[in-house]
Amino acid sequence: QHKAPGNCGRWPVKAMQVYKDLLTNAVANAETKGLDPAYLVITHAQVNRAPPGRRRTYRAHGRVGKYASQPAHIEIILTEKKDPVEKMEEEPRVKITKKMAARRRFVKIGE
């Protein structure tokens, strides 16, 4: 059995905790500004690469290796939407079988 990292299908717990804290902070900021948190919608989310934090790790035989973190700038914009968007009425779809589609593609010449 192949035991590659990431084959279990787990959630990225550490990254999700950071994002959850960011959303909690955004909701608290919205409450401070007098917005209703029940009507908040994420309208913009963006992640940019930040400059890496460079450190050293000391290795065997007097060598030094680089030890850099890869941080990111996360930007979330929440807006308040009072009116929900109404769903458009859809027409019932007609199922087309493969045979029907083939008949439509067939062109009769000479009749």
N, C-alpha and C positions, 0 to 999 in steps of 0.2 A: 504494500500500500504506500502511495506517495504521500509524504507528510510535508507538503509545502506550506509556508506561512500564509495565512489568509484564506485557506481552503475551507474553513469552518463556517464562514458566512456570518460572522458576528458584527455587531454595531461598533463603530469607533467611539468608545465610551468617553475617552478623554476629550476628543474634539467636540462631541455633542454636549458635554458638560460646559465647555467654554461658550458654545453657541447659545445654550439654554440660559446661562448667566447673562449673556449679552441681551437676549430677548427680555429677560426679567428686568434688566436695567432700563431698556427702552420703554417698557410698560410703566415703570416707576417715573421716568422722565415725562411721559405723556400725561400721567395723573397729576404731576406737579404743574404742567401747563394747562390743566383743566380739560383734558380730552377724556372721552369715555373709552376705557380699554376694551369693552365688548365690541366696539365698532372699528377697532384698529385692523388695518390690512397692510401686509408687507408689500410695498410698491417697488422697492429697489433693494437689491442685495448684491454686494460686490466684495471680492477678496483680492487683495494685491500683495505681492511679495514685498517683505520688509528687508532692510539690510541685515545680514546675518550677524549674530553675536559670535565673535571669534574668541576661542580659548585654546589652551594647550592640554594635551594629555601626554604624560611622560611614559616612554616605552623602554624596552630592554636595550641594553648596550649603549646607553646615553643618547638614544634617539628621541625626538619629539614629534608627535603627530598632531595634526589639526583636529580640533573638536569644536565644530561650528553648529549653532542652533539655526533652524530655518523658520523664523517667525513670520507672521502675516498681519496685514492691516485688514480688518473686517469692517465693512460699512453696511448698515441697515437703515432704510428709511421707512417709517411707518406713517400712514395717513389715515384719517378718520373718514369712513364712508358710511353715511347714514342710510341711504336707500339701497336695498339689495338689487342686484341686476336680475331682471325677469328673464326667464328662459323662453326662448322663441318656440312657438308651436311647430312641431315637426310633422311632415306628412308621413303616413305609413309607407315604408319601403316595400317595393315589390321584389320578391326573391327571383333572381334569374339563375336558372340552372345552366350547366355547361352546354347542354344540348340547345337551349334557347339562344345562348350567346353565339354558338356556332352558326345557327340559322341566320342570325342577324348579320354576321360577318359575310355569309355567302351571298354573292351577287349573281343574279340571273341575267344572262346576256342573251338577247335575241327574242325575248317575249314581250 
